[in-house]
Amino acid sequence: MSLLFHEIQPFLVLICFIAAWSITILAVWSLWSAARDSVTTAKQMHQIPCTGCQFFTDNYRLKCTVHPSIANTEDAIDCLDYQPKTNPYLY
C-alpha cells in the first residue's frame, strides 16, 4: 500500500485538479440544463388559454364546463371551444 501511494504521489495533484474541475463543470452543465428545460416548460404552459376563457370556472372541482378533462393541461392549447371572457368582472 505504501509503495502504491509513493508511485501515485507525483500525479495526485493533477488527478485532484482534474476531478475538481470535472465535478464543477458537470454541476454547471446540470444547472444550465435544468434552467433551459424550466424556461421551455414555462413558455409552453403560458400558451394554455383556460384562465381567459368564459367557460373556465376557477373551481377546483370543475375547472371547465365544456372540457373538464383537459382544462389547464397542454391539450387545451388548441381548444376549439375557447371563448374569451366578455365580462371584465369574471377575471
PDB file of N, CA, C and O in Angstrom:
ATOM      1  N   MET A   1       0.830  -1.189   0.000  1.00  0.00           N
ATOM      2  CA  MET A   1       0.000   0.000   0.000  1.00  0.00           C
ATOM      3  C   MET A   1       0.873   1.251   0.000  1.00  0.00           C
ATOM      4  O   MET A   1       0.620   2.196  -0.747  1.00  0.00           O
ATOM      5  N   SER A   2       1.863   1.247   0.811  1.00  0.00           N
ATOM      6  CA  SER A   2       2.774   2.387   0.903  1.00  0.00           C
ATOM      7  C   SER A   2       3.518   2.576  -0.416  1.00  0.00           C
ATOM      8  O   SER A   2       3.769   3.707  -0.832  1.00  0.00           O
ATOM      9  N   LEU A   3       3.865   1.491  -1.063  1.00  0.00           N
ATOM     10  CA  LEU A   3       4.565   1.560  -2.345  1.00  0.00           C
ATOM     11  C   LEU A   3       3.666   2.163  -3.421  1.00  0.00           C
ATOM     12  O   LEU A   3       4.115   2.977  -4.227  1.00  0.00           O
ATOM     13  N   LEU A   4       2.409   1.765  -3.429  1.00  0.00           N
ATOM     14  CA  LEU A   4       1.449   2.312  -4.389  1.00  0.00           C
ATOM     15  C   LEU A   4       1.242   3.811  -4.177  1.00  0.00           C
ATOM     16  O   LEU A   4       1.159   4.571  -5.142  1.00  0.00           O
ATOM     17  N   PHE A   5       1.159   4.229  -2.931  1.00  0.00           N
ATOM     18  CA  PHE A   5       0.979   5.649  -2.625  1.00  0.00           C
ATOM     19  C   PHE A   5       2.183   6.460  -3.102  1.00  0.00           C
ATOM     20  O   PHE A   5       2.014   7.559  -3.630  1.00  0.00           O
ATOM     21  N   HIS A   6       3.370   5.944  -2.927  1.00  0.00           N
ATOM     22  CA  HIS A   6       4.574   6.652  -3.374  1.00  0.00           C
ATOM     23  C   HIS A   6       4.654   6.714  -4.895  1.00  0.00           C
ATOM     24  O   HIS A   6       5.214   7.661  -5.446  1.00  0.00           O
ATOM     25  N   GLU A   7       4.109   5.731  -5.567  1.00  0.00           N
ATOM     26  CA  GLU A   7       4.101   5.737  -7.029  1.00  0.00           C
ATOM     27  C   GLU A   7       3.106   6.769  -7.578  1.00  0.00           C
ATOM     28  O   GLU A   7       3.377   7.415  -8.590  1.00  0.00           O
ATOM     29  N   ILE A   8       1.970   6.922  -6.918  1.00  0.00           N
ATOM     30  CA  ILE A   8       0.903   7.828  -7.385  1.00  0.00           C
ATOM     31  C   ILE A   8       1.130   9.264  -6.920  1.00  0.00           C
ATOM     32  O   ILE A   8       0.604  10.190  -7.537  1.00  0.00           O
ATOM     33  N   GLN A   9       1.877   9.470  -5.881  1.00  0.00           N
ATOM     34  CA  GLN A   9       2.015  10.788  -5.268  1.00  0.00           C
ATOM     35  C   GLN A   9       2.391  11.906  -6.244  1.00  0.00           C
ATOM     36  O   GLN A   9       1.833  12.996  -6.109  1.00  0.00           O
ATOM     37  N   PRO A  10       3.283  11.725  -7.205  1.00  0.00           N
ATOM     38  CA  PRO A  10       3.588  12.828  -8.124  1.00  0.00           C
ATOM     39  C   PRO A  10       2.393  13.240  -8.993  1.00  0.00           C
ATOM     40  O   PRO A  10       2.324  14.383  -9.444  1.00  0.00           O
ATOM     41  N   PHE A  11       1.464  12.329  -9.227  1.00  0.00           N
ATOM     42  CA  PHE A  11       0.304  12.600 -10.079  1.00  0.00           C
ATOM     43  C   PHE A  11      -0.946  12.966  -9.283  1.00  0.00           C
ATOM     44  O   PHE A  11      -1.979  13.284  -9.871  1.00  0.00           O
ATOM     45  N   LEU A  12      -0.865  12.925  -7.960  1.00  0.00           N
ATOM     46  CA  LEU A  12      -2.033  13.136  -7.113  1.00  0.00           C
ATOM     47  C   LEU A  12      -2.596  14.548  -7.258  1.00  0.00           C
ATOM     48  O   LEU A  12      -3.816  14.708  -7.277  1.00  0.00           O
ATOM     49  N   VAL A  13      -1.766  15.562  -7.358  1.00  0.00           N
ATOM     50  CA  VAL A  13      -2.233  16.931  -7.519  1.00  0.00           C
ATOM     51  C   VAL A  13      -2.972  17.079  -8.847  1.00  0.00           C
ATOM     52  O   VAL A  13      -4.031  17.705  -8.895  1.00  0.00           O
ATOM     53  N   LEU A  14      -2.438  16.524  -9.901  1.00  0.00           N
ATOM     54  CA  LEU A  14      -3.076  16.595 -11.214  1.00  0.00           C
ATOM     55  C   LEU A  14      -4.410  15.854 -11.219  1.00  0.00           C
ATOM     56  O   LEU A  14      -5.388  16.335 -11.792  1.00  0.00           O
ATOM     57  N   ILE A  15      -4.451  14.698 -10.590  1.00  0.00           N
ATOM     58  CA  ILE A  15      -5.692  13.916 -10.528  1.00  0.00           C
ATOM     59  C   ILE A  15      -6.764  14.682  -9.747  1.00  0.00           C
ATOM     60  O   ILE A  15      -7.918  14.724 -10.175  1.00  0.00           O
ATOM     61  N   CYS A  16      -6.413  15.277  -8.630  1.00  0.00           N
ATOM     62  CA  CYS A  16      -7.372  16.059  -7.837  1.00  0.00           C
ATOM     63  C   CYS A  16      -7.835  17.300  -8.603  1.00  0.00           C
ATOM     64  O   CYS A  16      -9.013  17.652  -8.547  1.00  0.00           O
ATOM     65  N   PHE A  17      -6.932  17.959  -9.310  1.00  0.00           N
ATOM     66  CA  PHE A  17      -7.271  19.143 -10.096  1.00  0.00           C
ATOM     67  C   PHE A  17      -8.285  18.800 -11.181  1.00  0.00           C
ATOM     68  O   PHE A  17      -9.285  19.496 -11.355  1.00  0.00           O
ATOM     69  N   ILE A  18      -8.013  17.721 -11.906  1.00  0.00           N
ATOM     70  CA  ILE A  18      -8.921  17.293 -12.970  1.00  0.00           C
ATOM     71  C   ILE A  18     -10.268  16.854 -12.392  1.00  0.00           C
ATOM     72  O   ILE A  18     -11.312  17.166 -12.965  1.00  0.00           O
ATOM     73  N   ALA A  19     -10.258  16.141 -11.277  1.00  0.00           N
ATOM     74  CA  ALA A  19     -11.510  15.686 -10.661  1.00  0.00           C
ATOM     75  C   ALA A  19     -12.341  16.876 -10.175  1.00  0.00           C
ATOM     76  O   ALA A  19     -13.557  16.899 -10.364  1.00  0.00           O
ATOM     77  N   ALA A  20     -11.694  17.860  -9.553  1.00  0.00           N
ATOM     78  CA  ALA A  20     -12.424  19.020  -9.042  1.00  0.00           C
ATOM     79  C   ALA A  20     -13.049  19.814 -10.185  1.00  0.00           C
ATOM     80  O   ALA A  20     -14.210  20.213 -10.092  1.00  0.00           O
ATOM     81  N   TRP A  21     -12.308  20.045 -11.248  1.00  0.00           N
ATOM     82  CA  TRP A  21     -12.866  20.793 -12.381  1.00  0.00           C
ATOM     83  C   TRP A  21     -13.945  19.998 -13.116  1.00  0.00           C
ATOM     84  O   TRP A  21     -14.904  20.577 -13.625  1.00  0.00           O
ATOM     85  N   SER A  22     -13.793  18.700 -13.171  1.00  0.00           N
ATOM     86  CA  SER A  22     -14.827  17.868 -13.809  1.00  0.00           C
ATOM     87  C   SER A  22     -16.138  17.957 -13.043  1.00  0.00           C
ATOM     88  O   SER A  22     -17.203  18.090 -13.647  1.00  0.00           O
ATOM     89  N   ILE A  23     -16.070  17.885 -11.719  1.00  0.00           N
ATOM     90  CA  ILE A  23     -17.276  17.986 -10.900  1.00  0.00           C
ATOM     91  C   ILE A  23     -17.901  19.372 -11.046  1.00  0.00           C
ATOM     92  O   ILE A  23     -19.124  19.493 -11.124  1.00  0.00           O
ATOM     93  N   THR A  24     -17.073  20.420 -11.083  1.00  0.00           N
ATOM     94  CA  THR A  24     -17.586  21.780 -11.244  1.00  0.00           C
ATOM     95  C   THR A  24     -18.274  21.959 -12.594  1.00  0.00           C
ATOM     96  O   THR A  24     -19.355  22.542 -12.666  1.00  0.00           O
ATOM     97  N   ILE A  25     -17.664  21.468 -13.647  1.00  0.00           N
ATOM     98  CA  ILE A  25     -18.251  21.582 -14.992  1.00  0.00           C
ATOM     99  C   ILE A  25     -19.548  20.791 -15.084  1.00  0.00           C
ATOM    100  O   ILE A  25     -20.514  21.264 -15.682  1.00  0.00           O
ATOM    101  N   LEU A  26     -19.587  19.605 -14.507  1.00  0.00           N
ATOM    102  CA  LEU A  26     -20.820  18.808 -14.526  1.00  0.00           C
ATOM    103  C   LEU A  26     -21.946  19.493 -13.734  1.00  0.00           C
ATOM    104  O   LEU A  26     -23.106  19.437 -14.140  1.00  0.00           O
ATOM    105  N   ALA A  27     -21.615  20.131 -12.622  1.00  0.00           N
ATOM    106  CA  ALA A  27     -22.626  20.833 -11.834  1.00  0.00           C
ATOM    107  C   ALA A  27     -23.189  22.025 -12.608  1.00  0.00           C
ATOM    108  O   ALA A  27     -24.401  22.238 -12.622  1.00  0.00           O
ATOM    109  N   VAL A  28     -22.318  22.800 -13.251  1.00  0.00           N
ATOM    110  CA  VAL A  28     -22.770  23.956 -14.032  1.00  0.00           C
ATOM    111  C   VAL A  28     -23.614  23.498 -15.213  1.00  0.00           C
ATOM    112  O   VAL A  28     -24.643  24.105 -15.510  1.00  0.00           O
ATOM    113  N   TRP A  29     -23.194  22.439 -15.885  1.00  0.00           N
ATOM    114  CA  TRP A  29     -23.949  21.913 -17.015  1.00  0.00           C
ATOM    115  C   TRP A  29     -25.324  21.421 -16.573  1.00  0.00           C
ATOM    116  O   TRP A  29     -26.314  21.625 -17.276  1.00  0.00           O
ATOM    117  N   SER A  30     -25.387  20.779 -15.421  1.00  0.00           N
ATOM    118  CA  SER A  30     -26.661  20.292 -14.907  1.00  0.00           C
ATOM    119  C   SER A  30     -27.598  21.455 -14.568  1.00  0.00           C
ATOM    120  O   SER A  30     -28.789  21.395 -14.875  1.00  0.00           O
ATOM    121  N   LEU A  31     -27.078  22.504 -13.944  1.00  0.00           N
ATOM    122  CA  LEU A  31     -27.894  23.676 -13.631  1.00  0.00           C
ATOM    123  C   LEU A  31     -28.375  24.364 -14.901  1.00  0.00           C
ATOM    124  O   LEU A  31     -29.525  24.800 -14.972  1.00  0.00           O
ATOM    125  N   TRP A  32     -27.514  24.466 -15.898  1.00  0.00           N
ATOM    126  CA  TRP A  32     -27.884  25.089 -17.174  1.00  0.00           C
ATOM    127  C   TRP A  32     -28.996  24.289 -17.856  1.00  0.00           C
ATOM    128  O   TRP A  32     -29.953  24.869 -18.370  1.00  0.00           O
ATOM    129  N   SER A  33     -28.872  22.972 -17.862  1.00  0.00           N
ATOM    130  CA  SER A  33     -29.897  22.125 -18.478  1.00  0.00           C
ATOM    131  C   SER A  33     -31.235  22.255 -17.753  1.00  0.00           C
ATOM    132  O   SER A  33     -32.287  22.321 -18.388  1.00  0.00           O
ATOM    133  N   ALA A  34     -31.190  22.292 -16.429  1.00  0.00           N
ATOM    134  CA  ALA A  34     -32.433  22.432 -15.659  1.00  0.00           C
ATOM    135  C   ALA A  34     -33.085  23.786 -15.926  1.00  0.00           C
ATOM    136  O   ALA A  34     -34.305  23.867 -16.065  1.00  0.00           O
ATOM    137  N   ALA A  35     -32.289  24.845 -16.000  1.00  0.00           N
ATOM    138  CA  ALA A  35     -32.840  26.175 -16.269  1.00  0.00           C
ATOM    139  C   ALA A  35     -33.434  26.242 -17.669  1.00  0.00           C
ATOM    140  O   ALA A  35     -34.508  26.812 -17.858  1.00  0.00           O
ATOM    141  N   ARG A  36     -32.747  25.667 -18.652  1.00  0.00           N
ATOM    142  CA  ARG A  36     -33.244  25.662 -20.032  1.00  0.00           C
ATOM    143  C   ARG A  36     -34.560  24.897 -20.129  1.00  0.00           C
ATOM    144  O   ARG A  36     -35.495  25.353 -20.787  1.00  0.00           O
ATOM    145  N   ASP A  37     -34.637  23.743 -19.483  1.00  0.00           N
ATOM    146  CA  ASP A  37     -35.869  22.956 -19.509  1.00  0.00           C
ATOM    147  C   ASP A  37     -37.009  23.672 -18.798  1.00  0.00           C
ATOM    148  O   ASP A  37     -38.158  23.582 -19.228  1.00  0.00           O
ATOM    149  N   SER A  38     -36.706  24.379 -17.718  1.00  0.00           N
ATOM    150  CA  SER A  38     -37.732  25.132 -16.989  1.00  0.00           C
ATOM    151  C   SER A  38     -38.294  26.259 -17.835  1.00  0.00           C
ATOM    152  O   SER A  38     -39.501  26.501 -17.821  1.00  0.00           O
ATOM    153  N   VAL A  39     -37.444  26.945 -18.563  1.00  0.00           N
ATOM    154  CA  VAL A  39     -37.907  28.042 -19.427  1.00  0.00           C
ATOM    155  C   VAL A  39     -38.778  27.487 -20.549  1.00  0.00           C
ATOM    156  O   VAL A  39     -39.804  28.078 -20.886  1.00  0.00           O
ATOM    157  N   THR A  40     -38.383  26.372 -21.122  1.00  0.00           N
ATOM    158  CA  THR A  40     -39.172  25.750 -22.191  1.00  0.00           C
ATOM    159  C   THR A  40     -40.549  25.331 -21.673  1.00  0.00           C
ATOM    160  O   THR A  40     -41.558  25.556 -22.342  1.00  0.00           O
ATOM    161  N   THR A  41     -40.593  24.730 -20.499  1.00  0.00           N
ATOM    162  CA  THR A  41     -41.862  24.308 -19.911  1.00  0.00           C
ATOM    163  C   THR A  41     -42.734  25.513 -19.573  1.00  0.00           C
ATOM    164  O   THR A  41     -43.945  25.488 -19.791  1.00  0.00           O
ATOM    165  N   ALA A  42     -42.123  26.561 -19.043  1.00  0.00           N
ATOM    166  CA  ALA A  42     -42.888  27.762 -18.691  1.00  0.00           C
ATOM    167  C   ALA A  42     -43.485  28.418 -19.929  1.00  0.00           C
ATOM    168  O   ALA A  42     -44.631  28.868 -19.897  1.00  0.00           O
ATOM    169  N   LYS A  43     -42.728  28.478 -21.012  1.00  0.00           N
ATOM    170  CA  LYS A  43     -43.256  29.063 -22.251  1.00  0.00           C
ATOM    171  C   LYS A  43     -44.452  28.271 -22.760  1.00  0.00           C
ATOM    172  O   LYS A  43     -45.433  28.846 -23.228  1.00  0.00           O
ATOM    173  N   GLN A  44     -44.365  26.948 -22.665  1.00  0.00           N
ATOM    174  CA  GLN A  44     -45.468  26.117 -23.138  1.00  0.00           C
ATOM    175  C   GLN A  44     -46.689  26.265 -22.233  1.00  0.00           C
ATOM    176  O   GLN A  44     -47.819  26.297 -22.722  1.00  0.00           O
ATOM    177  N   MET A  45     -46.476  26.355 -20.924  1.00  0.00           N
ATOM    178  CA  MET A  45     -47.600  26.491 -20.003  1.00  0.00           C
ATOM    179  C   MET A  45     -48.293  27.847 -20.150  1.00  0.00           C
ATOM    180  O   MET A  45     -49.493  27.952 -19.900  1.00  0.00           O
ATOM    181  N   HIS A  46     -47.559  28.879 -20.551  1.00  0.00           N
ATOM    182  CA  HIS A  46     -48.176  30.188 -20.738  1.00  0.00           C
ATOM    183  C   HIS A  46     -49.031  30.254 -22.002  1.00  0.00           C
ATOM    184  O   HIS A  46     -49.725  31.247 -22.219  1.00  0.00           O
ATOM    185  N   GLN A  47     -48.993  29.228 -22.828  1.00  0.00           N
ATOM    186  CA  GLN A  47     -49.834  29.180 -24.018  1.00  0.00           C
ATOM    187  C   GLN A  47     -51.219  28.613 -23.718  1.00  0.00           C
ATOM    188  O   GLN A  47     -52.107  28.666 -24.569  1.00  0.00           O
ATOM    189  N   ILE A  48     -51.409  28.071 -22.519  1.00  0.00           N
ATOM    190  CA  ILE A  48     -52.703  27.498 -22.149  1.00  0.00           C
ATOM    191  C   ILE A  48     -53.681  28.647 -21.890  1.00  0.00           C
ATOM    192  O   ILE A  48     -53.460  29.451 -20.984  1.00  0.00           O
ATOM    193  N   PRO A  49     -54.761  28.732 -22.677  1.00  0.00           N
ATOM    194  CA  PRO A  49     -55.650  29.901 -22.597  1.00  0.00           C
ATOM    195  C   PRO A  49     -56.791  29.774 -21.594  1.00  0.00           C
ATOM    196  O   PRO A  49     -57.656  30.649 -21.554  1.00  0.00           O
ATOM    197  N   CYS A  50     -56.825  28.744 -20.805  1.00  0.00           N
ATOM    198  CA  CYS A  50     -58.016  28.441 -19.981  1.00  0.00           C
ATOM    199  C   CYS A  50     -58.454  29.581 -19.071  1.00  0.00           C
ATOM    200  O   CYS A  50     -59.653  29.844 -18.974  1.00  0.00           O
ATOM    201  N   THR A  51     -57.551  30.254 -18.415  1.00  0.00           N
ATOM    202  CA  THR A  51     -57.969  31.273 -17.446  1.00  0.00           C
ATOM    203  C   THR A  51     -58.642  32.466 -18.105  1.00  0.00           C
ATOM    204  O   THR A  51     -59.353  33.215 -17.435  1.00  0.00           O
ATOM    205  N   GLY A  52     -58.435  32.658 -19.395  1.00  0.00           N
ATOM    206  CA  GLY A  52     -59.085  33.762 -20.091  1.00  0.00           C
ATOM    207  C   GLY A  52     -60.354  33.361 -20.810  1.00  0.00           C
ATOM    208  O   GLY A  52     -60.939  34.177 -21.523  1.00  0.00           O
ATOM    209  N   CYS A  53     -60.795  32.124 -20.644  1.00  0.00           N
ATOM    210  CA  CYS A  53     -61.984  31.612 -21.335  1.00  0.00           C
ATOM    211  C   CYS A  53     -63.221  31.796 -20.469  1.00  0.00           C
ATOM    212  O   CYS A  53     -63.156  31.691 -19.244  1.00  0.00           O
ATOM    213  N   GLN A  54     -64.342  32.069 -21.114  1.00  0.00           N
ATOM    214  CA  GLN A  54     -65.583  32.278 -20.357  1.00  0.00           C
ATOM    215  C   GLN A  54     -66.125  30.978 -19.771  1.00  0.00           C
ATOM    216  O   GLN A  54     -66.949  31.028 -18.858  1.00  0.00           O
ATOM    217  N   PHE A  55     -65.699  29.834 -20.256  1.00  0.00           N
ATOM    218  CA  PHE A  55     -66.157  28.556 -19.723  1.00  0.00           C
ATOM    219  C   PHE A  55     -65.316  28.088 -18.540  1.00  0.00           C
ATOM    220  O   PHE A  55     -65.640  27.075 -17.920  1.00  0.00           O
ATOM    221  N   PHE A  56     -64.251  28.801 -18.219  1.00  0.00           N
ATOM    222  CA  PHE A  56     -63.384  28.449 -17.101  1.00  0.00           C
ATOM    223  C   PHE A  56     -64.040  28.924 -15.806  1.00  0.00           C
ATOM    224  O   PHE A  56     -64.392  30.098 -15.685  1.00  0.00           O
ATOM    225  N   THR A  57     -64.207  28.018 -14.837  1.00  0.00           N
ATOM    226  CA  THR A  57     -64.946  28.346 -13.615  1.00  0.00           C
ATOM    227  C   THR A  57     -64.045  28.731 -12.456  1.00  0.00           C
ATOM    228  O   THR A  57     -64.523  29.334 -11.496  1.00  0.00           O
ATOM    229  N   ASP A  58     -62.765  28.408 -12.506  1.00  0.00           N
ATOM    230  CA  ASP A  58     -61.827  28.675 -11.411  1.00  0.00           C
ATOM    231  C   ASP A  58     -62.245  27.945 -10.131  1.00  0.00           C
ATOM    232  O   ASP A  58     -61.984  28.415  -9.024  1.00  0.00           O
ATOM    233  N   ASN A  59     -62.886  26.811 -10.296  1.00  0.00           N
ATOM    234  CA  ASN A  59     -63.300  25.962  -9.191  1.00  0.00           C
ATOM    235  C   ASN A  59     -62.498  24.671  -9.300  1.00  0.00           C
ATOM    236  O   ASN A  59     -62.441  24.073 -10.374  1.00  0.00           O
ATOM    237  N   TYR A  60     -61.884  24.235  -8.219  1.00  0.00           N
ATOM    238  CA  TYR A  60     -61.026  23.057  -8.302  1.00  0.00           C
ATOM    239  C   TYR A  60     -61.786  21.777  -8.633  1.00  0.00           C
ATOM    240  O   TYR A  60     -61.181  20.818  -9.114  1.00  0.00           O
ATOM    241  N   ARG A  61     -63.090  21.735  -8.390  1.00  0.00           N
ATOM    242  CA  ARG A  61     -63.871  20.540  -8.710  1.00  0.00           C
ATOM    243  C   ARG A  61     -64.265  20.482 -10.176  1.00  0.00           C
ATOM    244  O   ARG A  61     -64.284  19.400 -10.764  1.00  0.00           O
ATOM    245  N   LEU A  62     -64.577  21.616 -10.775  1.00  0.00           N
ATOM    246  CA  LEU A  62     -64.967  21.678 -12.185  1.00  0.00           C
ATOM    247  C   LEU A  62     -64.315  22.923 -12.793  1.00  0.00           C
ATOM    248  O   LEU A  62     -64.862  24.024 -12.730  1.00  0.00           O
ATOM    249  N   LYS A  63     -63.156  22.725 -13.372  1.00  0.00           N
ATOM    250  CA  LYS A  63     -62.410  23.865 -13.905  1.00  0.00           C
ATOM    251  C   LYS A  63     -63.021  24.422 -15.184  1.00  0.00           C
ATOM    252  O   LYS A  63     -63.017  25.635 -15.395  1.00  0.00           O
ATOM    253  N   CYS A  64     -63.541  23.555 -16.030  1.00  0.00           N
ATOM    254  CA  CYS A  64     -64.120  23.985 -17.302  1.00  0.00           C
ATOM    255  C   CYS A  64     -65.445  23.266 -17.497  1.00  0.00           C
ATOM    256  O   CYS A  64     -65.546  22.058 -17.283  1.00  0.00           O
ATOM    257  N   THR A  65     -66.455  24.014 -17.904  1.00  0.00           N
ATOM    258  CA  THR A  65     -67.770  23.411 -18.079  1.00  0.00           C
ATOM    259  C   THR A  65     -67.905  22.663 -19.402  1.00  0.00           C
ATOM    260  O   THR A  65     -68.800  21.831 -19.548  1.00  0.00           O
ATOM    261  N   VAL A  66     -67.027  22.946 -20.370  1.00  0.00           N
ATOM    262  CA  VAL A  66     -67.105  22.294 -21.677  1.00  0.00           C
ATOM    263  C   VAL A  66     -66.164  21.091 -21.757  1.00  0.00           C
ATOM    264  O   VAL A  66     -66.572  20.005 -22.171  1.00  0.00           O
ATOM    265  N   HIS A  67     -64.901  21.287 -21.359  1.00  0.00           N
ATOM    266  CA  HIS A  67     -63.888  20.216 -21.415  1.00  0.00           C
ATOM    267  C   HIS A  67     -63.187  20.091 -20.067  1.00  0.00           C
ATOM    268  O   HIS A  67     -62.043  20.523 -19.931  1.00  0.00           O
ATOM    269  N   PRO A  68     -63.841  19.517 -19.082  1.00  0.00           N
ATOM    270  CA  PRO A  68     -63.216  19.453 -17.758  1.00  0.00           C
ATOM    271  C   PRO A  68     -61.985  18.551 -17.692  1.00  0.00           C
ATOM    272  O   PRO A  68     -61.133  18.733 -16.823  1.00  0.00           O
ATOM    273  N   SER A  69     -61.884  17.587 -18.595  1.00  0.00           N
ATOM    274  CA  SER A  69     -60.758  16.652 -18.529  1.00  0.00           C
ATOM    275  C   SER A  69     -59.466  17.250 -19.081  1.00  0.00           C
ATOM    276  O   SER A  69     -58.383  16.784 -18.728  1.00  0.00           O
ATOM    277  N   ILE A  70     -59.549  18.267 -19.934  1.00  0.00           N
ATOM    278  CA  ILE A  70     -58.323  18.844 -20.495  1.00  0.00           C
ATOM    279  C   ILE A  70     -58.049  20.254 -19.995  1.00  0.00           C
ATOM    280  O   ILE A  70     -57.088  20.885 -20.435  1.00  0.00           O
ATOM    281  N   ALA A  71     -58.874  20.761 -19.082  1.00  0.00           N
ATOM    282  CA  ALA A  71     -58.691  22.130 -18.587  1.00  0.00           C
ATOM    283  C   ALA A  71     -57.345  22.267 -17.882  1.00  0.00           C
ATOM    284  O   ALA A  71     -56.963  21.418 -17.077  1.00  0.00           O
ATOM    285  N   ASN A  72     -56.640  23.337 -18.193  1.00  0.00           N
ATOM    286  CA  ASN A  72     -55.321  23.662 -17.628  1.00  0.00           C
ATOM    287  C   ASN A  72     -54.256  22.610 -17.939  1.00  0.00           C
ATOM    288  O   ASN A  72     -53.312  22.436 -17.169  1.00  0.00           O
ATOM    289  N   THR A  73     -54.402  21.918 -19.053  1.00  0.00           N
ATOM    290  CA  THR A  73     -53.376  20.984 -19.500  1.00  0.00           C
ATOM    291  C   THR A  73     -52.867  21.425 -20.870  1.00  0.00           C
ATOM    292  O   THR A  73     -53.410  22.350 -21.476  1.00  0.00           O
ATOM    293  N   GLU A  74     -51.830  20.762 -21.348  1.00  0.00           N
ATOM    294  CA  GLU A  74     -51.272  21.084 -22.658  1.00  0.00           C
ATOM    295  C   GLU A  74     -52.259  20.791 -23.785  1.00  0.00           C
ATOM    296  O   GLU A  74     -52.170  21.387 -24.858  1.00  0.00           O
ATOM    297  N   ASP A  75     -53.195  19.880 -23.547  1.00  0.00           N
ATOM    298  CA  ASP A  75     -54.196  19.560 -24.567  1.00  0.00           C
ATOM    299  C   ASP A  75     -55.145  20.728 -24.823  1.00  0.00           C
ATOM    300  O   ASP A  75     -55.799  20.768 -25.865  1.00  0.00           O
ATOM    301  N   ALA A  76     -55.231  21.669 -23.902  1.00  0.00           N
ATOM    302  CA  ALA A  76     -56.148  22.801 -24.036  1.00  0.00           C
ATOM    303  C   ALA A  76     -55.550  23.948 -24.851  1.00  0.00           C
ATOM    304  O   ALA A  76     -56.220  24.959 -25.058  1.00  0.00           O
ATOM    305  N   ILE A  77     -54.321  23.818 -25.314  1.00  0.00           N
ATOM    306  CA  ILE A  77     -53.677  24.916 -26.046  1.00  0.00           C
ATOM    307  C   ILE A  77     -54.442  25.241 -27.324  1.00  0.00           C
ATOM    308  O   ILE A  77     -54.624  26.416 -27.646  1.00  0.00           O
ATOM    309  N   ASP A  78     -54.885  24.246 -28.045  1.00  0.00           N
ATOM    310  CA  ASP A  78     -55.621  24.477 -29.288  1.00  0.00           C
ATOM    311  C   ASP A  78     -57.100  24.129 -29.124  1.00  0.00           C
ATOM    312  O   ASP A  78     -57.689  23.500 -30.003  1.00  0.00           O
ATOM    313  N   CYS A  79     -57.691  24.528 -28.022  1.00  0.00           N
ATOM    314  CA  CYS A  79     -59.099  24.219 -27.743  1.00  0.00           C
ATOM    315  C   CYS A  79     -59.994  24.945 -28.751  1.00  0.00           C
ATOM    316  O   CYS A  79     -59.897  26.160 -28.921  1.00  0.00           O
ATOM    317  N   LEU A  80     -60.858  24.188 -29.410  1.00  0.00           N
ATOM    318  CA  LEU A  80     -61.746  24.763 -30.421  1.00  0.00           C
ATOM    319  C   LEU A  80     -62.917  25.521 -29.801  1.00  0.00           C
ATOM    320  O   LEU A  80     -63.544  26.343 -30.469  1.00  0.00           O
ATOM    321  N   ASP A  81     -63.216  25.254 -28.533  1.00  0.00           N
ATOM    322  CA  ASP A  81     -64.348  25.893 -27.874  1.00  0.00           C
ATOM    323  C   ASP A  81     -63.941  27.124 -27.062  1.00  0.00           C
ATOM    324  O   ASP A  81     -64.753  27.634 -26.289  1.00  0.00           O
ATOM    325  N   TYR A  82     -62.744  27.602 -27.211  1.00  0.00           N
ATOM    326  CA  TYR A  82     -62.280  28.768 -26.447  1.00  0.00           C
ATOM    327  C   TYR A  82     -63.086  30.006 -26.808  1.00  0.00           C
ATOM    328  O   TYR A  82     -63.225  30.351 -27.981  1.00  0.00           O
ATOM    329  N   GLN A  83     -63.608  30.661 -25.801  1.00  0.00           N
ATOM    330  CA  GLN A  83     -64.344  31.918 -25.958  1.00  0.00           C
ATOM    331  C   GLN A  83     -63.761  32.903 -24.950  1.00  0.00           C
ATOM    332  O   GLN A  83     -63.799  32.639 -23.748  1.00  0.00           O
ATOM    333  N   PRO A  84     -63.226  34.028 -25.410  1.00  0.00           N
ATOM    334  CA  PRO A  84     -62.672  34.987 -24.437  1.00  0.00           C
ATOM    335  C   PRO A  84     -63.757  35.528 -23.521  1.00  0.00           C
ATOM    336  O   PRO A  84     -64.914  35.672 -23.917  1.00  0.00           O
ATOM    337  N   LYS A  85     -63.365  35.822 -22.300  1.00  0.00           N
ATOM    338  CA  LYS A  85     -64.318  36.377 -21.337  1.00  0.00           C
ATOM    339  C   LYS A  85     -64.751  37.755 -21.812  1.00  0.00           C
ATOM    340  O   LYS A  85     -63.932  38.582 -22.212  1.00  0.00           O
ATOM    341  N   THR A  86     -66.058  37.979 -21.759  1.00  0.00           N
ATOM    342  CA  THR A  86     -66.589  39.278 -22.195  1.00  0.00           C
ATOM    343  C   THR A  86     -66.889  40.189 -21.022  1.00  0.00           C
ATOM    344  O   THR A  86     -66.904  41.410 -21.177  1.00  0.00           O
ATOM    345  N   ASN A  87     -67.127  39.621 -19.861  1.00  0.00           N
ATOM    346  CA  ASN A  87     -67.414  40.404 -18.660  1.00  0.00           C
ATOM    347  C   ASN A  87     -66.102  40.634 -17.903  1.00  0.00           C
ATOM    348  O   ASN A  87     -65.474  39.664 -17.478  1.00  0.00           O
ATOM    349  N   PRO A  88     -65.671  41.885 -17.722  1.00  0.00           N
ATOM    350  CA  PRO A  88     -64.399  42.134 -17.056  1.00  0.00           C
ATOM    351  C   PRO A  88     -64.398  41.709 -15.591  1.00  0.00           C
ATOM    352  O   PRO A  88     -63.324  41.574 -15.005  1.00  0.00           O
ATOM    353  N   TYR A  89     -65.561  41.493 -14.979  1.00  0.00           N
ATOM    354  CA  TYR A  89     -65.623  41.079 -13.588  1.00  0.00           C
ATOM    355  C   TYR A  89     -65.391  39.577 -13.418  1.00  0.00           C
ATOM    356  O   TYR A  89     -65.303  39.093 -12.290  1.00  0.00           O
ATOM    357  N   LEU A  90     -65.293  38.836 -14.517  1.00  0.00           N
ATOM    358  CA  LEU A  90     -65.079  37.393 -14.438  1.00  0.00           C
ATOM    359  C   LEU A  90     -63.596  37.032 -14.335  1.00  0.00           C
ATOM    360  O   LEU A  90     -63.275  35.862 -14.126  1.00  0.00           O
ATOM    361  N   TYR A  91     -62.706  37.974 -14.471  1.00  0.00           N
ATOM    362  CA  TYR A  91     -61.268  37.657 -14.429  1.00  0.00           C
ATOM    363  C   TYR A  91     -60.807  37.312 -13.053  1.00  0.00           C
ATOM    364  O   TYR A  91     -59.628  37.022 -12.852  1.00  0.00           O
TER     365      TYR A  91
END
